[in-house]
Amino acid sequence: MNPHDPNRTLMAGADPQRTMAMPAGVAPGIDPNRTAAFTPPKQDLTFRLTPSRTATLANGPAREQFLLEIEAPADAGLPGAFVQGARTPVNLCLLVDRSGSMEGPPLEYAKQACMLVVDLLGPNDVLSIVVFDELVEVLMAPQKVTSREQIKSGIAQLQPGYTTNLSEGLNLAVRQLSQAMDPGRATRLVVLTDGDPTAGVKDFSSLVQMAADVRAQGITATFLGFGPDYNAELLAALARRAGGNHHYISRPDEIPAVFRDELDKVTGATMTSAKLTLETARWVELRGMTGQSVAPGQKRVEMELADLERGRTLQVVFDFEFPNHPLGHYRVAHGRIDYTHPVTGSVDSLELDLIMEFTADQARCSVPPDPKVAAAFEVSSITRQVEKTMLGLKTQALTQGAALQDLAKTQALLVQQGRTAEAQEVTLAMQAVQRGDLGGAEKTLMGAVVNLDQGKTR
């Protein structure tokens, strides 16, 4: 029998080193604490898999969720963590758009951002800078940051050009990073642009695939949008596929906080290049999962997970429907996570068994869902509501009043679930709507959507 067959029920005696198996003496699929916890040996991460209920209705329509939590403890002894004032050195490339559309405040903001990065980096960090308009050039080849003023002087001399060749900029930036990649460094690409490609590859789907290819090479990319007219939808999509973050820089005073946060994420990463594969069993339909669109009837999904930093938890919610499942204990889905330790360079994997008991006992099926699972499911659903509101604003299907009402509900839900950073972004978007700045509102909301789709909490 194929051990990876998602239709196979979990049998007693499963290898605890390969699956999230139940403790000895407990019937398959039943966890008295409602949470299956498993920490593989020699591992910094803790994995927990929690069903919304321990049992659900058999031989009839039913719907349940599973919550996968991956936690990276804030432990000073972990690889990549700060120890006595030290931190993981970084291999960072700044890809700077100097096209004509960046002329004026956007380019000046981008220069300020780059200079701040130079001040934040130390002599053990490697920095490279690539600039692009219709031409793509290396302003600074990969080198340690030992002469800050000289580097900043070169940045200050940047002048706007003409068209925007983002695709070739990405290619050249990846080549710079590849020269300095080693197991002892955290690698990151930061793109500063108005996100409006007018040369090279301009097709949306092709650019998004390029971002995915960057991630496949072990490089995480963050995209910073400058200027009032940048392409928020494109940058958010690129950030999603490249595993990084997306920020809208509307004022220079936002730059320090954004880059300090970004540097903390780079140096504190304990899991990178993570990929989740999930395959459902018979009588099971996957309706959705955090940060991933699922087509009706889709039995197998693959999803790239966000990098995870120390002190953070990544949550992924799986939403299942069981139209007519027979009685008994069954594995409803089988999953696998492959990921890299960014400092050691070692690659690990974990297999997941999602198990549910199906019963005819209505009382057992009617108990309230696990509060933590229910809260995570509600947060994962918020992003779809935000996207619906954004579409309504763009197409004018929603009035300003209706949009503000929807955003107020979303903001209240985020506050209730402790997602204060995303709630603040929604508040800023509401203020932009009230000013009539619908473009600014959309850009701010896109950043919130990317953050929520990553599923990370503190």
NORRADA-V90339 format. One record per residue. N is the residue number from 0. PHI is phi in radians with two decimals (* if undefined). Layout:
n->N phi->PHI
n->N phi->PHI
This chain:
n->0 phi->*
n->1 phi->-1.18
n->2 phi->-1.16
n->3 phi->-1.74
n->4 phi->-1.17
n->5 phi->-1.20
n->6 phi->-1.46
n->7 phi->-1.34
n->8 phi->-1.29
n->9 phi->-1.33
n->10 phi->-1.68
n->11 phi->-1.06
n->12 phi->1.54
n->13 phi->-1.07
n->14 phi->-1.18
n->15 phi->-1.20
n->16 phi->-1.42
n->17 phi->-2.09
n->18 phi->-2.36
n->19 phi->-1.37
n->20 phi->-1.58
n->21 phi->-1.34
n->22 phi->-1.07
n->23 phi->-1.04
n->24 phi->1.54
n->25 phi->-1.91
n->26 phi->-1.05
n->27 phi->-0.96
n->28 phi->1.53
n->29 phi->-2.04
n->30 phi->-1.98
n->31 phi->-1.07
n->32 phi->-1.65
n->33 phi->1.23
n->34 phi->-2.34
n->35 phi->-1.70
n->36 phi->-1.97
n->37 phi->-2.66
n->38 phi->-2.05
n->39 phi->-1.09
n->40 phi->-1.12
n->41 phi->0.95
n->42 phi->-2.34
n->43 phi->-1.54
n->44 phi->-1.80
n->45 phi->-2.00
n->46 phi->-1.98
n->47 phi->-2.32
n->48 phi->-2.21
n->49 phi->-2.21
n->50 phi->-1.44
n->51 phi->-1.14
n->52 phi->-2.48
n->53 phi->-1.36
n->54 phi->-2.58
n->55 phi->-2.41
n->56 phi->-1.26
n->57 phi->-1.64
n->58 phi->0.98
n->59 phi->-3.09
n->60 phi->-1.17
n->61 phi->-2.60
n->62 phi->-2.56
n->63 phi->-2.49
n->64 phi->-2.13
n->65 phi->-2.12
n->66 phi->-1.97
n->67 phi->-1.72
n->68 phi->-2.08
n->69 phi->-2.07
n->70 phi->-1.99
n->71 phi->-1.96
n->72 phi->-1.05
n->73 phi->-1.44
n->74 phi->-2.02
n->75 phi->-1.10
n->76 phi->-1.54
n->77 phi->-1.33
n->78 phi->-1.01
n->79 phi->1.62
n->80 phi->-1.48
n->81 phi->-1.23
n->82 phi->-2.30
n->83 phi->0.87
n->84 phi->1.49
n->85 phi->-1.56
n->86 phi->-2.62
n->87 phi->-1.11
n->88 phi->-1.19
n->89 phi->-2.03
n->90 phi->-2.04
n->91 phi->-2.08
n->92 phi->-2.11
n->93 phi->-1.74
n->94 phi->-1.87
n->95 phi->-1.92
n->96 phi->-1.40
n->97 phi->-2.06
n->98 phi->-1.20
n->99 phi->-1.07
n->100 phi->-1.22
n->101 phi->-1.61
n->102 phi->-1.05
n->103 phi->1.63
n->104 phi->-0.93
n->105 phi->-0.98
n->106 phi->-1.19
n->107 phi->-1.11
n->108 phi->-1.06
n->109 phi->-1.09
n->110 phi->-1.06
n->111 phi->-1.04
n->112 phi->-1.10
n->113 phi->-1.12
n->114 phi->-1.14
n->115 phi->-1.12
n->116 phi->-1.03
n->117 phi->-1.01
n->118 phi->-1.21
n->119 phi->-1.40
n->120 phi->-1.45
n->121 phi->-2.00
n->122 phi->-1.18
n->123 phi->-1.64
n->124 phi->-1.51
n->125 phi->-1.87
n->126 phi->-2.18
n->127 phi->-2.32
n->128 phi->-2.32
n->129 phi->-2.08
n->130 phi->-2.10
n->131 phi->-2.60
n->132 phi->-2.34
n->133 phi->-1.35
n->134 phi->-1.79
n->135 phi->-2.10
n->136 phi->-2.40
n->137 phi->-1.56
n->138 phi->-1.31
n->139 phi->-2.57
n->140 phi->-1.22
n->141 phi->-0.97
n->142 phi->-2.77
n->143 phi->-1.23
n->144 phi->-1.50
n->145 phi->-2.01
n->146 phi->-2.37
n->147 phi->-1.06
n->148 phi->-1.13
n->149 phi->-1.15
n->150 phi->-1.12
n->151 phi->-1.15
n->152 phi->-1.13
n->153 phi->-1.14
n->154 phi->-1.11
n->155 phi->-1.09
n->156 phi->-1.50
n->157 phi->-1.07
n->158 phi->-2.17
n->159 phi->-1.19
n->160 phi->-1.94
n->161 phi->-2.16
n->162 phi->-1.40
n->163 phi->-2.08
n->164 phi->-1.82
n->165 phi->-1.12
n->166 phi->-1.09
n->167 phi->-1.22
n->168 phi->-1.07
n->169 phi->-1.06
n->170 phi->-1.07
n->171 phi->-1.22
n->172 phi->-1.11
n->173 phi->-1.09
n->174 phi->-1.12
n->175 phi->-1.15
n->176 phi->-1.11
n->177 phi->-1.10
n->178 phi->-1.23
n->179 phi->-2.10
n->180 phi->-1.34
n->181 phi->-2.67
n->182 phi->-1.06
n->183 phi->-1.59
n->184 phi->-2.18
n->185 phi->-1.59
n->186 phi->-1.80
n->187 phi->-2.64
n->188 phi->-1.92
n->189 phi->-2.08
n->190 phi->-1.83
n->191 phi->-2.01
n->192 phi->-2.77
n->193 phi->-1.63
n->194 phi->1.07
n->195 phi->-2.26
n->196 phi->-1.17
n->197 phi->-2.18
n->198 phi->-2.52
n->199 phi->1.18
n->200 phi->-1.32
n->201 phi->-2.03
n->202 phi->-1.19
n->203 phi->-0.99
n->204 phi->-1.15
n->205 phi->-1.19
n->206 phi->-1.15
n->207 phi->-1.11
n->208 phi->-1.13
n->209 phi->-1.06
n->210 phi->-1.08
n->211 phi->-1.12
n->212 phi->-1.16
n->213 phi->-1.06
n->214 phi->-1.09
n->215 phi->-1.11
n->216 phi->-1.55
n->217 phi->1.44
n->218 phi->-2.02
n->219 phi->-1.64
n->220 phi->-2.17
n->221 phi->-1.91
n->222 phi->-2.08
n->223 phi->-1.92
n->224 phi->-1.69
n->225 phi->-2.04
n->226 phi->1.60
n->227 phi->-1.33
n->228 phi->-2.03
n->229 phi->-1.25
n->230 phi->-1.47
n->231 phi->-1.12
n->232 phi->-1.10
n->233 phi->-1.16
n->234 phi->-1.11
n->235 phi->-1.11
n->236 phi->-1.15
n->237 phi->-1.11
n->238 phi->-1.09
n->239 phi->-1.03
n->240 phi->-1.27
n->241 phi->-1.57
n->242 phi->1.34
n->243 phi->-1.86
n->244 phi->-2.03
n->245 phi->-2.34
n->246 phi->-2.28
n->247 phi->-1.75
n->248 phi->-1.71
n->249 phi->-1.66
n->250 phi->-2.49
n->251 phi->-1.04
n->252 phi->-1.23
n->253 phi->-1.46
n->254 phi->-1.08
n->255 phi->-1.01
n->256 phi->-1.13
n->257 phi->-1.10
n->258 phi->-1.33
n->259 phi->-1.13
n->260 phi->-1.11
n->261 phi->-1.12
n->262 phi->-1.15
n->263 phi->-1.03
n->264 phi->-1.17
n->265 phi->-1.15
n->266 phi->-1.36
n->267 phi->-1.76
n->268 phi->-1.16
n->269 phi->-2.07
n->270 phi->-2.52
n->271 phi->-2.33
n->272 phi->0.89
n->273 phi->-1.47
n->274 phi->-2.31
n->275 phi->-1.89
n->276 phi->-2.07
n->277 phi->-2.34
n->278 phi->-2.26
n->279 phi->-1.54
n->280 phi->-1.64
n->281 phi->-1.07
n->282 phi->1.09
n->283 phi->-2.29
n->284 phi->-2.14
n->285 phi->-1.55
n->286 phi->-1.47
n->287 phi->3.14
n->288 phi->-2.69
n->289 phi->-0.96
n->290 phi->1.26
n->291 phi->-2.46
n->292 phi->-1.42
n->293 phi->-2.16
n->294 phi->-1.33
n->295 phi->-0.97
n->296 phi->1.45
n->297 phi->-1.21
n->298 phi->-1.74
n->299 phi->-2.36
n->300 phi->-2.27
n->301 phi->-2.18
n->302 phi->-2.51
n->303 phi->-1.50
n->304 phi->-1.58
n->305 phi->-1.18
n->306 phi->-1.05
n->307 phi->-2.09
n->308 phi->-1.77
n->309 phi->-1.01
n->310 phi->1.37
n->311 phi->-2.06
n->312 phi->-2.20
n->313 phi->-1.83
n->314 phi->-2.01
n->315 phi->-2.21
n->316 phi->-1.81
n->317 phi->-1.85
n->318 phi->-1.92
n->319 phi->-1.96
n->320 phi->-2.15
n->321 phi->-2.10
n->322 phi->-1.10
n->323 phi->-2.84
n->324 phi->-1.56
n->325 phi->-1.24
n->326 phi->-1.12
n->327 phi->2.17
n->328 phi->-1.68
n->329 phi->-2.41
n->330 phi->-1.46
n->331 phi->-1.51
n->332 phi->-2.79
n->333 phi->-2.14
n->334 phi->-2.30
n->335 phi->-2.58
n->336 phi->-2.06
n->337 phi->-1.99
n->338 phi->-2.70
n->339 phi->-2.10
n->340 phi->-1.45
n->341 phi->-1.14
n->342 phi->-1.51
n->343 phi->-1.41
n->344 phi->1.40
n->345 phi->-1.27
n->346 phi->-1.96
n->347 phi->-2.20
n->348 phi->-2.53
n->349 phi->-2.49
n->350 phi->-1.77
n->351 phi->-2.10
n->352 phi->-1.98
n->353 phi->-1.76
n->354 phi->-2.05
n->355 phi->-2.42
n->356 phi->-1.63
n->357 phi->-1.92
n->358 phi->-2.37
n->359 phi->-1.67
n->360 phi->-1.38
n->361 phi->-1.06
n->362 phi->-1.09
n->363 phi->-1.20
n->364 phi->-1.42
n->365 phi->-1.74
n->366 phi->-1.17
n->367 phi->-1.08
n->368 phi->-1.17
n->369 phi->-0.95
n->370 phi->-1.02
n->371 phi->-1.18
n->372 phi->-1.16
n->373 phi->-1.08
n->374 phi->-1.14
n->375 phi->-1.13
n->376 phi->-1.14
n->377 phi->-1.14
n->378 phi->-1.11
n->379 phi->-1.13
n->380 phi->-1.44
n->381 phi->-1.10
n->382 phi->-1.06
n->383 phi->-1.16
n->384 phi->-1.19
n->385 phi->-1.09
n->386 phi->-1.09
n->387 phi->-1.11
n->388 phi->-1.13
n->389 phi->-1.07
n->390 phi->-1.11
n->391 phi->-1.08
n->392 phi->-1.17
n->393 phi->-1.15
n->394 phi->-1.61
n->395 phi->1.08
n->396 phi->-1.31
n->397 phi->-1.96
n->398 phi->-1.31
n->399 phi->-1.02
n->400 phi->-1.11
n->401 phi->-1.16
n->402 phi->-1.12
n->403 phi->-1.10
n->404 phi->-1.14
n->405 phi->-1.09
n->406 phi->-1.17
n->407 phi->-1.11
n->408 phi->-1.12
n->409 phi->-1.10
n->410 phi->-1.07
n->411 phi->-1.14
n->412 phi->-1.12
n->413 phi->-1.14
n->414 phi->-1.08
n->415 phi->-1.04
n->416 phi->-1.59
n->417 phi->1.36
n->418 phi->-1.62
n->419 phi->-1.18
n->420 phi->-1.12
n->421 phi->-1.20
n->422 phi->-1.10
n->423 phi->-1.16
n->424 phi->-1.13
n->425 phi->-1.14
n->426 phi->-1.06
n->427 phi->-1.10
n->428 phi->-1.14
n->429 phi->-1.09
n->430 phi->-1.12
n->431 phi->-1.14
n->432 phi->-1.08
n->433 phi->-1.11
n->434 phi->-1.42
n->435 phi->1.47
n->436 phi->-1.60
n->437 phi->-1.21
n->438 phi->-1.11
n->439 phi->-1.12
n->440 phi->-1.09
n->441 phi->-1.11
n->442 phi->-1.08
n->443 phi->-1.14
n->444 phi->-1.19
n->445 phi->-1.08
n->446 phi->-1.10
n->447 phi->-1.13
n->448 phi->-1.11
n->449 phi->-1.04
n->450 phi->-1.09
n->451 phi->-1.17
n->452 phi->-1.17
n->453 phi->-1.21
n->454 phi->1.32
n->455 phi->-1.57
n->456 phi->-2.29
n->457 phi->-1.69
